């Protein structure tokens, strides 16, 4: 038998192999967990509202007047109600 067969270094290395693997796996899980948390926070903070702004009552009134759906007198009367 050679000196390497029962060397304490080899016994310690092979006898303790689950511990380094466990530490490595836990480290990877921790990195993935933290990365996911940071990416979720960053995506929420940098969201850009791509929706068009809602039309106001005045916008709708102006469009109806421009299309000829209402005349000038109706436009002025409804405009007073909208702005009041």
ChimeraX commands (.cxc) that place a marker at each C-alpha (Angstrom):
marker #1 position 0.00,0.00,0.00 radius 0.5
marker #1 position 1.20,3.43,-0.83 radius 0.5
marker #1 position 1.30,6.35,1.57 radius 0.5
marker #1 position -1.59,8.05,-0.21 radius 0.5
marker #1 position -4.11,5.34,0.64 radius 0.5
marker #1 position -4.66,6.28,4.29 radius 0.5
marker #1 position -3.29,9.77,4.39 radius 0.5
marker #1 position -5.21,12.02,6.75 radius 0.5
marker #1 position -5.50,14.72,4.08 radius 0.5
marker #1 position -7.19,12.32,1.66 radius 0.5
marker #1 position -9.44,10.93,4.37 radius 0.5
marker #1 position -10.42,14.45,5.42 radius 0.5
marker #1 position -11.04,15.49,1.84 radius 0.5
marker #1 position -13.24,12.53,0.93 radius 0.5
marker #1 position -14.82,12.29,4.36 radius 0.5
marker #1 position -15.96,15.93,4.26 radius 0.5
marker #1 position -16.98,16.26,0.60 radius 0.5
marker #1 position -20.72,16.85,1.27 radius 0.5
marker #1 position -20.02,20.03,3.26 radius 0.5
marker #1 position -18.30,22.01,0.46 radius 0.5
marker #1 position -20.99,20.93,-2.00 radius 0.5
marker #1 position -23.72,22.00,0.41 radius 0.5
marker #1 position -22.06,25.38,0.96 radius 0.5
marker #1 position -21.68,25.84,-2.81 radius 0.5
marker #1 position -25.34,24.99,-3.49 radius 0.5
marker #1 position -26.53,27.32,-0.74 radius 0.5
marker #1 position -24.35,30.10,-2.13 radius 0.5
marker #1 position -25.82,29.65,-5.62 radius 0.5
marker #1 position -29.38,29.65,-4.22 radius 0.5
marker #1 position -28.66,32.80,-2.24 radius 0.5
marker #1 position -27.24,34.57,-5.30 radius 0.5
marker #1 position -30.25,33.59,-7.41 radius 0.5
marker #1 position -32.69,34.66,-4.69 radius 0.5
marker #1 position -31.04,38.06,-4.26 radius 0.5
marker #1 position -30.76,38.54,-8.01 radius 0.5
marker #1 position -34.43,37.81,-8.49 radius 0.5
marker #1 position -35.38,40.25,-5.73 radius 0.5
marker #1 position -33.26,43.04,-7.16 radius 0.5
marker #1 position -34.51,42.50,-10.70 radius 0.5
marker #1 position -38.14,42.56,-9.53 radius 0.5
marker #1 position -37.58,45.81,-7.65 radius 0.5
marker #1 position -35.74,47.42,-10.55 radius 0.5
marker #1 position -38.35,46.43,-13.10 radius 0.5
marker #1 position -41.10,48.01,-11.00 radius 0.5
marker #1 position -39.17,51.23,-10.42 radius 0.5
marker #1 position -38.34,51.74,-14.10 radius 0.5
marker #1 position -41.75,50.98,-15.54 radius 0.5
marker #1 position -42.81,53.60,-18.02 radius 0.5
marker #1 position -46.51,54.27,-18.40 radius 0.5
marker #1 position -47.11,53.70,-22.11 radius 0.5
marker #1 position -50.85,54.25,-21.92 radius 0.5
marker #1 position -52.25,57.34,-23.57 radius 0.5
marker #1 position -53.63,59.91,-21.16 radius 0.5
marker #1 position -57.37,59.72,-20.64 radius 0.5
marker #1 position -59.47,62.16,-22.60 radius 0.5
marker #1 position -60.97,64.96,-20.59 radius 0.5
marker #1 position -64.53,66.15,-21.00 radius 0.5
marker #1 position -63.22,69.25,-22.80 radius 0.5
marker #1 position -61.30,67.08,-25.29 radius 0.5
marker #1 position -64.43,65.11,-26.10 radius 0.5
marker #1 position -66.47,68.29,-26.39 radius 0.5
marker #1 position -63.93,69.84,-28.80 radius 0.5
marker #1 position -63.92,66.69,-30.93 radius 0.5
marker #1 position -67.72,66.63,-31.11 radius 0.5
marker #1 position -67.73,70.29,-32.17 radius 0.5
marker #1 position -64.99,69.67,-34.75 radius 0.5
marker #1 position -66.96,66.74,-36.22 radius 0.5
marker #1 position -70.07,68.89,-36.47 radius 0.5
marker #1 position -72.09,66.83,-34.01 radius 0.5
marker #1 position -72.96,69.98,-32.03 radius 0.5
marker #1 position -73.25,73.62,-33.06 radius 0.5
marker #1 position -71.54,76.66,-31.53 radius 0.5
marker #1 position -74.37,77.47,-29.13 radius 0.5
marker #1 position -74.44,73.90,-27.77 radius 0.5
marker #1 position -70.66,73.94,-27.53 radius 0.5
marker #1 position -70.66,77.13,-25.45 radius 0.5
marker #1 position -73.48,75.91,-23.19 radius 0.5
marker #1 position -71.85,72.53,-22.53 radius 0.5
marker #1 position -68.45,74.21,-22.09 radius 0.5
marker #1 position -69.87,76.35,-19.26 radius 0.5
marker #1 position -71.20,73.20,-17.55 radius 0.5
marker #1 position -67.92,71.36,-17.97 radius 0.5
marker #1 position -65.79,74.21,-16.63 radius 0.5
marker #1 position -68.16,74.95,-13.72 radius 0.5
marker link #1:1,2 radius 0.2
marker link #1:2,3 radius 0.2
marker link #1:3,4 radius 0.2
marker link #1:4,5 radius 0.2
marker link #1:5,6 radius 0.2
marker link #1:6,7 radius 0.2
marker link #1:7,8 radius 0.2
marker link #1:8,9 radius 0.2
marker link #1:9,10 radius 0.2
marker link #1:10,11 radius 0.2
marker link #1:11,12 radius 0.2
marker link #1:12,13 radius 0.2
marker link #1:13,14 radius 0.2
marker link #1:14,15 radius 0.2
marker link #1:15,16 radius 0.2
marker link #1:16,17 radius 0.2
marker link #1:17,18 radius 0.2
marker link #1:18,19 radius 0.2
marker link #1:19,20 radius 0.2
marker link #1:20,21 radius 0.2
marker link #1:21,22 radius 0.2
marker link #1:22,23 radius 0.2
marker link #1:23,24 radius 0.2
marker link #1:24,25 radius 0.2
marker link #1:25,26 radius 0.2
marker link #1:26,27 radius 0.2
marker link #1:27,28 radius 0.2
marker link #1:28,29 radius 0.2
marker link #1:29,30 radius 0.2
marker link #1:30,31 radius 0.2
marker link #1:31,32 radius 0.2
marker link #1:32,33 radius 0.2
marker link #1:33,34 radius 0.2
marker link #1:34,35 radius 0.2
marker link #1:35,36 radius 0.2
marker link #1:36,37 radius 0.2
marker link #1:37,38 radius 0.2
marker link #1:38,39 radius 0.2
marker link #1:39,40 radius 0.2
marker link #1:40,41 radius 0.2
marker link #1:41,42 radius 0.2
marker link #1:42,43 radius 0.2
marker link #1:43,44 radius 0.2
marker link #1:44,45 radius 0.2
marker link #1:45,46 radius 0.2
marker link #1:46,47 radius 0.2
marker link #1:47,48 radius 0.2
marker link #1:48,49 radius 0.2
marker link #1:49,50 radius 0.2
marker link #1:50,51 radius 0.2
marker link #1:51,52 radius 0.2
marker link #1:52,53 radius 0.2
marker link #1:53,54 radius 0.2
marker link #1:54,55 radius 0.2
marker link #1:55,56 radius 0.2
marker link #1:56,57 radius 0.2
marker link #1:57,58 radius 0.2
marker link #1:58,59 radius 0.2
marker link #1:59,60 radius 0.2
marker link #1:60,61 radius 0.2
marker link #1:61,62 radius 0.2
marker link #1:62,63 radius 0.2
marker link #1:63,64 radius 0.2
marker link #1:64,65 radius 0.2
marker link #1:65,66 radius 0.2
marker link #1:66,67 radius 0.2
marker link #1:67,68 radius 0.2
marker link #1:68,69 radius 0.2
marker link #1:69,70 radius 0.2
marker link #1:70,71 radius 0.2
marker link #1:71,72 radius 0.2
marker link #1:72,73 radius 0.2
marker link #1:73,74 radius 0.2
marker link #1:74,75 radius 0.2
marker link #1:75,76 radius 0.2
marker link #1:76,77 radius 0.2
marker link #1:77,78 radius 0.2
marker link #1:78,79 radius 0.2
marker link #1:79,80 radius 0.2
marker link #1:80,81 radius 0.2
marker link #1:81,82 radius 0.2
marker link #1:82,83 radius 0.2
marker link #1:83,84 radius 0.2
view
